[in-house]
Amino acid sequence: MPDRMHAVMTPYVESGAVPGLAWWVSRDGDVSRGALGTSHPGGAGDPVTPDTPFRISSTTKPITAVVAMTLVDDGTLSLDDPVDRWLPELADRRVVVDPEGDITHTVPANRPILVRDVLEFRLGLGYDFSGAPTPVLDALERAGVHMGAPAPQADPDPDTWMSTFAPFSLMYQPGERWLYNIGAEVLGVLVARASGSTLPDLMRERVLEPLGMRSTAFSVAADVAADVAADVARRLGPLWAPGEDGGDLAVYDEADGQWSRPPAFPNGADGLVSTVDDLAAFGTMMLDGGRSPTGAQILASTTLRAMTTARVPLGEDGGGWGLGLGVDMTDQPDGRHAGAYGWDGGLGTSWWNDPVTRTTAVLVTNLTWTSPAPPEHFWAFWRTAFGS
């Protein structure tokens, strides 16, 4: 596989389709690890290496979910707990009668929001990608909640962020409908309050340090001296976005931009930077039944199975959702089997495990997606990693 993956990914870098990328694939012990390209288009800038940090955006979500499930393991949380105890801003909710209509026309929620609703993204708030009007989200955005592409510096501290939700109704009844993203943001605040810690500290204690994920944090400047942070920001490099109508790539985020300093709101939905090796360590732990390389049990095996069991179907392509991550409900054209789990990040990242073939596959790039549909180089990567 090592030579094959290198050969498959090289044309995408050499053609300029993506400036730089790194991958890590293990299939039943056979490992392919490599990197191609540079931090800037046209071969300019620093070479990308397996140690290069990347903005992993929504691939943050499964890591935050694992943090939450460690609190379930130790009894701090139960999946059937109402969140009111820790998130009073979401207590006594009302629900709009028409999610596309008048936000003042509401009824009482049928029941409280539960911890499992937050993990399943069925708390009643989020994106549905249908293109239909979303007046509740529009009102939240006007009130100061950032909507749209990741922007770590856009939101205030967690308490202020949560307080914004208090006056507004839910879009749907708790448990009624899967809606994207806001559940993971709320989850980050929930686990911090339930543990009496902060999300960065809790994540470091429960997941990052036990797995040796030393390059994963909510900014490249976390816990390092200024001169070191500057060097890490240089290694992070810019994040690029496809130009309009096939034109030159445009900068989405500068090297010293949104991820160069700790945010006021550590976003459990899309806020992390990481490396291909760190994400591989996370994926390997999940494939190994929740155990770290040293044998420490990060998650109970029964908890991991609950987390990676599909609970909500997503669309018509066999995709599904478990507790904080995607779970395939049918075999996929790229070779993933039913029961494969993981998630992608729209800023150019992917991690998936396939327990059937014992495959862990990670791809990180410095080019954003333009839609929920992945670019071709991701399909090529998945076909090579998971195909026969």
Number of C-alpha atoms within 10 A of each C-alpha: 15 14 10 11 20 17 11 14 21 16 13 19 19 15 10 15 16 29 27 27 29 26 27 25 29 22 18 12 10 10 15 18 21 19 23 22 26 21 29 21 19 15 15 11 16 16 17 24 21 18 16 25 28 29 35 29 27 26 29 28 31 27 22 28 22 25 25 29 27 21 17 17 15 11 9 13 20 17 16 11 14 19 24 16 13 16 19 12 18 24 17 15 22 22 22 23 19 15 20 13 13 12 19 14 13 17 14 14 19 13 14 19 25 20 24 20 24 27 26 25 31 25 28 26 23 23 19 13 9 7 7 9 11 18 17 22 21 12 14 17 14 11 13 15 19 18 18 9 10 18 18 25 19 14 18 17 11 21 13 13 20 18 13 15 17 15 11 20 28 25 27 22 24 23 19 13 19 24 19 17 21 20 25 27 22 22 26 26 23 24 27 20 17 17 15 10 13 18 25 20 12 19 23 19 13 17 21 22 12 18 23 16 19 14 23 24 23 26 24 31 21 18 11 11 9 11 10 13 19 17 12 21 23 20 21 27 23 23 24 25 20 18 12 9 6 7 8 13 19 15 16 17 17 16 20 18 16 20 26 24 17 18 20 14 22 25 30 31 27 26 26 28 21 26 26 32 22 22 27 25 20 25 24 22 22 24 18 16 17 23 20 20 14 8 11 12 16 22 25 17 15 11 17 19 16 14 24 21 20 24 16 19 17 16 8 7 13 14 21 22 25 24 29 29 29 27 30 25 22 15 15 17 13 16 17 25 21 19 20 27 30 25 20 25 22 23 26 28 28 26 26 26 28 22 19 12 17 17 23 31 29 27 26 29 30 30 28 22 17 14 8 10 9 16 16 11 19 19 13 15 22 22 18 19 25 23 14 9
